[in-house]
Amino acid sequence: MAKENGKPIERGSGGPQKDVSLGPACLVVAVIGAICLSLGMIAMAAMMTGSQGRRAAYSVREQLIPWVEQSSLSTTDKQAIIERMTDLSSDMEREELTTRQLSRLVIRMTDSPVLQWGVVEQLVAAAKQSDGFIEEEKAEFTAACDRWLRAASEGKLSIQDMEFAVQNVATKDQRSGRLTIRDDVNDDRLREFQRRLSTMSDKLVISKEPFEKSVSQVFLTVIEEALQEKE
């Protein structure tokens, strides 16, 4: 467990966190600063221009899709996510989405941690490869991460939650916003990560039943929910 002055670090409601800083959480598409700027401007301009769809399509094709291609998500998840993004950008290009749908889409993609889930998969792999974890602990670690993904699929997990949980096990590239596993991750850090996400899941009242959906399936759910409400 991470400690400061000999005391466990807990997540509190007041005051700044004392853990290793990952930089300020901001409106980004899965913490992608450059993409956030583009899509954020599109959201703000939605009420003022009729070309927001085409501009959004450009951001998805030229920024978001390349970012996903270079992410640490599994190949299968990448392919499914990129395919949906490609279709989505075509709909945007043809101005088939309403202003409200575009705004909801930006909000969902901004706040959801799903596109950063590659770092969680890296941590699961690290736990499975650790000689310090017995088989039961490895299974519990995986189940805790699956439960956390369920929280994301239910729209209850924010990117700020993810940044807090991975502070001791991941770093964030300030240019791309990408989260990657730290070189010095050890069993203690992995257990602290598991403790944090389990605590979050308990507070959010997330079911402990097995969660079988993949990262790409959760992403598709987030997208479809954003598109459901029409003007």
C-alpha positions in Angstrom: 0.0 0.0 0.0 1.3 3.5 -0.9 2.2 5.5 2.2 3.1 9.0 3.1 4.8 9.8 6.4 4.1 6.3 7.5 0.4 6.5 7.0 -1.8 4.9 4.3 -2.9 7.3 1.6 -6.7 7.4 1.3 -8.9 9.1 -1.2 -10.5 12.1 0.5 -13.2 14.5 -0.5 -11.2 17.6 0.4 -7.7 18.9 -0.4 -5.3 17.9 -3.1 -4.1 14.3 -3.4 -0.5 13.7 -2.1 0.2 10.9 -4.5 2.5 11.2 -7.5 0.9 13.7 -9.8 -0.2 12.7 -13.2 -1.1 16.2 -14.2 -4.4 18.0 -14.0 -7.4 16.1 -15.2 -9.0 18.0 -18.1 -11.7 17.6 -20.8 -10.1 15.2 -23.1 -11.3 12.3 -25.2 -10.0 9.6 -23.0 -7.4 12.0 -21.6 -6.1 13.0 -25.0 -5.3 16.7 -24.7 -5.0 17.5 -28.4 -8.2 15.7 -29.3 -10.0 17.3 -26.4 -9.2 20.8 -27.8 -10.5 19.8 -31.2 -13.7 18.1 -30.0 -14.2 20.6 -27.2 -14.2 23.4 -29.6 -16.7 21.5 -31.8 -19.0 21.1 -28.8 -18.9 24.8 -28.0 -19.4 25.7 -31.6 -22.3 23.4 -32.0 -24.8 26.2 -31.4 -23.1 28.6 -33.8 -22.3 26.8 -36.9 -23.7 24.2 -39.3 -20.4 22.5 -40.0 -19.7 21.0 -36.6 -20.3 17.5 -38.0 -17.6 17.8 -40.6 -15.2 19.2 -38.1 -15.9 16.4 -35.7 -15.4 13.9 -38.4 -12.0 15.4 -39.2 -11.0 15.2 -35.5 -12.1 11.6 -35.2 -10.3 10.5 -38.4 -7.1 12.5 -38.1 -6.6 12.5 -34.4 -8.6 10.0 -32.4 -8.3 7.0 -34.7 -4.5 7.3 -35.0 -4.3 7.6 -31.2 -6.3 4.4 -30.8 -4.1 2.6 -33.3 -1.0 3.4 -31.2 -2.7 2.5 -27.9 -1.9 -0.6 -25.8 -5.4 -2.0 -26.3 -5.7 -5.5 -27.7 -5.7 -5.8 -31.5 -9.2 -7.2 -31.5 -10.5 -4.3 -29.4 -8.6 -1.8 -31.5 -10.2 -3.1 -34.7 -13.7 -3.0 -33.4 -13.3 0.5 -31.9 -11.7 1.9 -35.1 -14.3 0.3 -37.3 -17.1 2.0 -35.2 -15.2 5.3 -35.2 -14.8 5.2 -39.0 -18.6 4.6 -39.4 -19.2 7.4 -36.9 -17.0 9.9 -38.7 -18.9 9.1 -41.9 -22.2 9.9 -40.2 -20.7 13.1 -38.9 -19.4 14.0 -42.4 -22.9 13.6 -43.8 -24.3 15.8 -41.0 -26.5 12.9 -39.9 -26.1 13.6 -36.2 -28.0 16.3 -34.4 -26.3 19.0 -32.4 -27.5 17.3 -29.2 -26.1 13.9 -30.3 -22.7 15.5 -31.1 -22.6 17.2 -27.7 -23.6 14.0 -25.9 -21.0 12.1 -27.8 -18.3 14.5 -26.8 -19.3 14.4 -23.2 -19.4 10.6 -23.1 -16.0 10.2 -24.8 -14.5 12.9 -22.7 -15.4 11.4 -19.4 -15.2 7.7 -20.1 -11.9 6.0 -19.3 -12.5 3.1 -21.8 -10.0 4.2 -24.4 -7.3 4.2 -21.8 -8.1 0.7 -20.7 -4.9 -0.7 -22.2 -3.1 0.3 -19.0 -5.4 -1.8 -16.9 -4.8 -4.8 -19.2 -1.1 -4.2 -18.8 -1.5 -4.3 -15.0 -3.5 -7.5 -15.2 -0.7 -9.1 -17.2 1.8 -7.9 -14.7 -0.1 -9.5 -11.8 -0.5 -12.8 -13.7 3.2 -12.9 -14.3 4.2 -12.0 -10.7 5.7 -14.8 -8.6 4.5 -12.9 -5.5 0.9 -13.5 -6.3 -0.6 -16.9 -5.7 -3.2 -18.2 -8.2 -6.1 -17.1 -6.1 -4.7 -13.6 -5.8 -4.2 -13.4 -9.6 -7.8 -14.5 -10.1 -9.0 -11.9 -7.6 -7.0 -9.2 -9.3 -8.5 -10.0 -12.7 -12.0 -10.1 -11.2 -11.5 -6.7 -9.6 -10.5 -5.2 -12.9 -13.5 -6.8 -14.7 -15.7 -5.3 -12.0 -14.2 -1.9 -12.6 -14.8 -2.3 -16.3 -18.5 -3.0 -15.5 -18.5 0.4 -13.6 -17.2 2.1 -16.8 -19.9 0.3 -18.9 -22.6 1.7 -16.5 -21.2 5.2 -16.9 -20.2 5.4 -13.2 -16.5 5.5 -13.7 -14.8 8.8 -14.8 -11.4 9.5 -16.2 -10.6 11.3 -13.0 -11.3 8.0 -11.1 -9.0 6.2 -13.3 -6.2 8.7 -12.9 -6.5 8.5 -9.1 -6.5 4.7 -9.1 -3.4 4.3 -11.4 -1.2 7.0 -9.7 1.2 4.5 -8.2 1.3 2.1 -11.2 1.2 4.3 -14.3 2.5 7.5 -15.8 0.8 9.9 -18.1 2.5 11.4 -21.2 1.9 15.1 -21.0 1.9 15.5 -24.8 -0.5 12.6 -25.8 -2.2 12.1 -22.5 -1.5 8.3 -22.8 -1.3 6.3 -19.6 1.3 3.5 -19.5 2.4 1.1 -16.9 5.5 2.2 -14.8 8.8 0.4 -15.0 9.0 0.1 -11.2 5.6 -1.6 -10.7 5.9 -4.2 -8.0 3.5 -6.4 -6.0 2.9 -3.7 -3.4 1.9 -1.2 -6.0 -0.3 -3.7 -7.7 -2.1 -4.5 -4.5 -2.6 -0.8 -3.8 -4.1 -0.4 -7.2 -6.4 -3.3 -6.6 -7.4 -1.9 -3.2 -8.3 1.5 -4.8 -10.4 0.2 -7.6 -12.2 -2.3 -5.3 -12.9 0.6 -2.9 -14.3 2.6 -5.8 -16.4 -0.3 -7.0 -17.9 -0.8 -3.5 -18.8 2.9 -3.2 -20.4 2.8 -6.6 -22.3 -0.4 -5.6 -21.0 -2.3 -8.6 -22.1 -6.0 -8.9 -19.4 -8.6 -8.2 -21.0 -11.0 -10.7 -18.6 -12.0 -13.6 -18.5 -9.4 -16.3 -18.0 -10.9 -19.7 -17.9 -7.8 -22.0 -14.8 -6.8 -23.8 -13.3 -3.3 -23.8 -14.6 -2.7 -27.3 -18.1 -3.8 -26.4 -18.1 -1.4 -23.5 -16.9 1.4 -25.9 -19.7 0.6 -28.3 -22.2 0.8 -25.5 -21.0 4.2 -24.5 -21.3 5.4 -28.1 -24.8 4.0 -28.6 -26.0 5.6 -25.4 -24.7 8.9 -26.5 -26.6 8.6 -29.8 -29.9 7.5 -28.4 -31.3 10.8 -27.4 -32.3 12.8 -30.5 -33.8 16.3 -30.9 
